[in-house]
Amino acid sequence: MKIHTLFATAITAMSIVSCNTAADNVPEAAGDPIVRAEPLSWWVGMRTPLQLMVQGRDIASYEVSMARGTRGVRVTATHKADNADFLFIDIDIAPDAAAGEYGILFTRGDESFVLPYRLDNRREGSAARKSFTTADMIYLLMPDRFANGDPSNDATDDTRDKPDRTGFFSRHGGDIQGMIDHLDYIASTGATAIWSTPLLLDDEPHGSYHGYACADYYRIDPRFGTNELYRTFVAESHRRGLKVIMDIVTNHCGSAHWWMRDMPFEDWVHRFPEYTRTNNLFSTNMDPNASRSDLEIQESGWFDRSMPDMNLDNPYLLQYFKQWAVWWIEYADLDGLRVDTYPYNEKEPMSEWCRALREEYPDINIVGECWTGNIPQLAYWQGGNQNRDGFDSHLPSIMDFPLRDAICEALSSDSLRSGRGMARVYETLSNDFVYHDISHMMIFAANHDTDRIGDVVRRNPDRLKLSMALLATMRGIPQIFAGDEMMFTSRDLSQGHGGLRVDFPGGWKEDTVSLFDPAQRDTVQSDLFDYTRRLFEWRKGKRVIHSGRTLHFAPHGNTYAYFRYDDRDAVFVFINNSRGAKPIEWSRYAEITPSLRNGRNVMTGEAVELDDSVRVGARQALIVEFERRQEASDGKQ
């Protein structure tokens, strides 16, 4: 019988049997009627309603109820799809229902059978789980390019894209076991959370290593591992004080997804007479002058030929995606989600999706990839923003692409022209008044889709340190990309994504050098790693960085100065992105300096006095922590 593998235990204990309301034993219905049922399992005590999607031959012709003797669980409604091989079943679970194996009875005339279904107890405190915040530093990695802990799964009989480590867009063999093997390394960077790019099955024939073209929403790609191994990875991460953020895609699936061969509804995905790509016009979502046709192409056009665009206006698909996200959070014990290509989704259904997840998990953080350099358009997507059209996304966090653009342009330039260099960073932060909640913004200098920061700064270690100093001290939730702590650069800039997503040396047994081993790093790599580690270890306990206000001063000569402060503490940051040493002119900061005492250089531990002898070298950062005198701090609260 073709039931998803996670049903195997249930099927063994409670095999699909023939039933009849008048007798316990009748001849079994011919054949295997069920192909799959999703979600794979559920829990008692959930707020999210359970709607089971069942696929099987002519399954819509069956009546459905709970098997005899069931208490606290009942079928309340069934919904037929356009395709008779699908049926959507609403199941009510009473608050006092017991965990265990349940039977869902399917009846057609004299034929009947039982589908086993598992309800589990939730972890204690599951609904109140905490998530990633400004107190965290997120370490982003691509599993295929990080470490190969299990070479036996590099290729599998049931997947198509085979490994070729020499190929820029091929699978290289990295996997979940490799991630587990190097959790101690990740923790040693000062990271407190891990964001892994998608691990679900991506079965495109070529270029499937990135995982963004899902072929099964309930199955970890076997070339990465198993569902159970992913759960082990999360548990091992938690044991080391690392939170786990799952990267998910609601906008599109992959062309190899199983339902592309047999869809429940005609409008399950967006269809056009011929291939139509999205126009990428995010502005159509908030532009009062935008045409409906342009908005339609933005929402419904495909992201790529191999990525069919999902129709979230279909209520059954929307419920499927709500349950899918909840299932993974509950099953794997996740700490948060990152949503890919967020503005390409239909915005109202996604608002409902975010709201539903936050009702189940009030403190869960969800960060959306809203890739735009336009600050007002980015602010539109953060939940709670006072949008003129009344739209509320209910999306807690957004990725700060405008700040990323400003940092990269500033650190790659020696320009003293107006508006260039560090002035770009200052001007970008001067727009913080537009955002609803600056504490819920992910800040970064690079990720798996952008140029590597090592390439941006042209392999200059001093400039790279400046990027780390900014990320460690600015408002928001910092994220670094695996290898940036040792200034990894692209293997070949002409290859785009395939070139920048380099393997981590030492992640493969055949590697001659392992940068996971401190003894094998060169002087520059060791210095950069130590700088990053010390910064982010210090940041962990610095509450004023997590929740303090910002006071910044107009840049002079490609330098930038700012304070993070509250009523007890202050941190002063001076970024000298120029070619020469610069003195600190403390008199410029007189509105806050009278309250400061006991200055200490964060990186050296040396005392810092508020006098003109303090100078900062070319392309260096000075970070000083101060205590504040209560009686003198009233002007800056």
Stockholm file with secondary structure:
# STOCKHOLM 1.0

chainA/1-637         MKIHTLFATAITAMSIVSCNTAADNVPEAAGDPIVRAEPLSWWVGMRTPLQLMVQGRDIASYEVSMARGTRGVRVTATHKADNADFLFIDIDIAPDAAAGEYGILFTRGDESFVLPYRLDNRREGSAARKSFTTADMIYLLMPDRFANGDPSNDATDDTRDKPDRTGFFSRHGGDIQGMIDHLDYIASTGATAIWSTPLLLDDEPHGSYHGYACADYYRIDPRFGTNELYRTFVAESHRRGLKVIMDIVTNHCGSAHWWMRDMPFEDWVHRFPEYTRTNNLFSTNMDPNASRSDLEIQESGWFDRSMPDMNLDNPYLLQYFKQWAVWWIEYADLDGLRVDTYPYNEKEPMSEWCRALREEYPDINIVGECWTGNIPQLAYWQGGNQNRDGFDSHLPSIMDFPLRDAICEALSSDSLRSGRGMARVYETLSNDFVYHDISHMMIFAANHDTDRIGDVVRRNPDRLKLSMALLATMRGIPQIFAGDEMMFTSRDLSQGHGGLRVDFPGGWKEDTVSLFDPAQRDTVQSDLFDYTRRLFEWRKGKRVIHSGRTLHFAPHGNTYAYFRYDDRDAVFVFINNSRGAKPIEWSRYAEITPSLRNGRNVMTGEAVELDDSVRVGARQALIVEFERRQEASDGKQ
#=GR chainA/1-637 SS CCCCGGGHHHHHHSCCCBCBTTBSCCCCCSSCCEEEEESSCEETTCSSCEEEEEEETTGGGSEEEECTTCCSEEEEEEEECSSTTEEEEEEEECTTCCCEEEEEEEEETTEEEEEEEEEECCCTTCTTCCCCCTTCCEEEECGGGTCCSCGGGSSCTTCCCCBCTTCTTSBCCCCHHHHHHTHHHHHHTTCCEEEECCCEECCCSSSCTTCCSCSEEEEECTTTCCHHHHHHHHHHHHHTTCEEEEEECSSBCCTTCGGGGSCSSTTSBCCCSSCCBCCCCGGGGTCTTCCHHHHHHHHHSBSBTTBCBBCTTSHHHHHHHHHHHHHHHHHHTCCEEEETTGGGSCHHHHHHHHHHHHHHSTTCEEEECCCCSCHHHHHTTSTTCCCTTCCCCCCCEEECHHHHHHHHHHHTCCCCSTTCTHHHHHHHHTTGGGCSCGGGEEEESCCTTSCCHHHHTTTCHHHHHHHHHHHHHSSSEEEEETTGGGTCCCSCGGGTHHHHSCCCTTSSTTCSCCTTSGGGSCHHHHHHHHHHHHHHHHHHTCHHHHHCEEEEEEEETTEEEEEEECSSEEEEEEEECSSSCEECCGGGGTTTGGGEEEEEETTTCCEECSSTTCEECTTEEEEEEEEECGGGCTTCC
#=GC SS_cons         CCCCGGGHHHHHHSCCCBCBTTBSCCCCCSSCCEEEEESSCEETTCSSCEEEEEEETTGGGSEEEECTTCCSEEEEEEEECSSTTEEEEEEEECTTCCCEEEEEEEEETTEEEEEEEEEECCCTTCTTCCCCCTTCCEEEECGGGTCCSCGGGSSCTTCCCCBCTTCTTSBCCCCHHHHHHTHHHHHHTTCCEEEECCCEECCCSSSCTTCCSCSEEEEECTTTCCHHHHHHHHHHHHHTTCEEEEEECSSBCCTTCGGGGSCSSTTSBCCCSSCCBCCCCGGGGTCTTCCHHHHHHHHHSBSBTTBCBBCTTSHHHHHHHHHHHHHHHHHHTCCEEEETTGGGSCHHHHHHHHHHHHHHSTTCEEEECCCCSCHHHHHTTSTTCCCTTCCCCCCCEEECHHHHHHHHHHHTCCCCSTTCTHHHHHHHHTTGGGCSCGGGEEEESCCTTSCCHHHHTTTCHHHHHHHHHHHHHSSSEEEEETTGGGTCCCSCGGGTHHHHSCCCTTSSTTCSCCTTSGGGSCHHHHHHHHHHHHHHHHHHTCHHHHHCEEEEEEEETTEEEEEEECSSEEEEEEEECSSSCEECCGGGGTTTGGGEEEEEETTTCCEECSSTTCEECTTEEEEEEEEECGGGCTTCC
//
